[in-house]
Amino acid sequence: MGSEHQHLLLHTEVRWLSRGKILNRLFELRQEVHMFLLEQKSAFSSLFENQDWVCRLAYLVDIFDKLNDLNLSMQGFRTDELSLNSKMCAFIKKLEFWIKKVQRNSVSVFPTLDKFADDSEIDNLNTICDCIREHLTKLRDELVSYFPSIMNQDRTQDWIQNPFVEDVTSSSCLSDKLTENLIELASDRALKLKFQNVTVSQFWLEVKGEYKELSEIAMSALLPFGSTYLCEVSFSAMSLIKTKHRNRLSVQNDLIIAVSDIEPRFDNILAKKQPQVSH
């Protein structure tokens, strides 16, 4: 049919991004799918003739795309609880903003739905917006119930993420001595320049010699795993290394190399090996 895509995608629980992708692919191929269902004389063909149903599909494409972006932003090797809390708090505030937009019958924050509504001149957009508002409200309440402490805006650990913010000591719960050390650290221009060029964890490790207690408190908040990403990466790497043909293989050393971002010093390793001599 001259379509951009050649087939539909299938959803699998193992690949958690697939649910949003299959919705997007279905929406892009909705005309082709409609023609196919008509040829097969399927009752589902009437759904693609219903503008209300297609609008709901377009909305699901957009909301799952936003959820996928949130999930991807929370993955990675260098994530911590503080940064993940900030991202989740930001997403909940976005939901509140989207609810206010939809209450004014505006769907501009959902590009797929917005374009379809403009192209198709939807008459019952008010009804669609009421449905979207109800769904967004339930989604927000569900996230708040899962993470009740996120919206409390606890700022006592802001100094860990950025010790050089003005008045950062006013919201910290440090002792007088540690607050004085934090003021001294925040006034050091050399450390401020260093903070801009390294990660938060690297910064607190580098100042451990001079500000040991502050560094230990900061690292105790940054070290705990914020997600199961590292575990999932390790299991995926092990499943690739230890196959049924190598089921007796001890994967400990290979697994460390596979999941670590430290590059081996191959020159040093090869220098210790004796080359093959000719006979």
MOWO-V156417 format. One record per backbone hydrogen bond with DSSP energy under -0.5 kcal/mol. NH is the residue of the N-H (numbers start at 1). CO is the residue of the C=O. If there is no record, write none. Layout:
BEGIN
nh->{NH	NH}
co->{CO	CO}
END
This chain:
BEGIN
nh->{16	18	21	22	23	24	25	26	27	28	29	30	33	34	35	36	37	38	39	40	41	42	45	46	47	48	48	49	50	51	54	55	56	57	58	59	60	61	62	63	64	65	66	67	68	69	70	71	72	73	74	74	75	79	84	85	86	87	88	89	90	91	92	93	94	95	96	97	98	99	100	101	102	103	104	104	105	106	110	111	114	115	116	117	118	119	120	121	122	128	129	130	131	132	133	134	135	136	137	138	139	140	141	142	143	144	145	146	147	150	151	152	153	155	158	160	161	162	165	168	170	171	172	173	179	180	181	182	183	184	185	186	187	188	189	192	193	194	195	196	197	198	203	204	205	206	207	208	211	215	216	217	218	219	220	221	221	222	223	232	233	234	235	236	237	238	239	240	241	242	243	246	247	249	251	255	256	257	258	259	260	263	266	269	270	271	272	272	273	275}
co->{14	15	17	18	19	20	21	22	23	24	25	27	29	30	31	32	33	34	35	36	38	37	42	43	44	44	45	46	47	49	50	51	52	53	54	55	56	57	58	59	60	61	62	63	64	65	66	67	68	69	70	71	72	77	80	81	82	83	84	85	86	87	88	89	90	91	92	93	94	95	96	97	98	99	100	101	102	101	107	109	110	111	112	113	114	115	116	117	117	124	125	126	127	128	129	130	131	132	133	134	135	136	137	138	139	140	141	142	143	147	147	149	150	153	155	157	157	158	162	165	167	168	169	156	175	176	177	178	179	180	181	182	183	185	187	188	189	190	191	192	194	194	199	200	201	202	203	205	207	211	212	213	214	215	216	217	218	218	219	228	229	230	231	232	233	234	235	236	237	238	241	243	244	246	249	251	252	253	254	255	256	261	264	265	266	267	268	269	270	273}
END
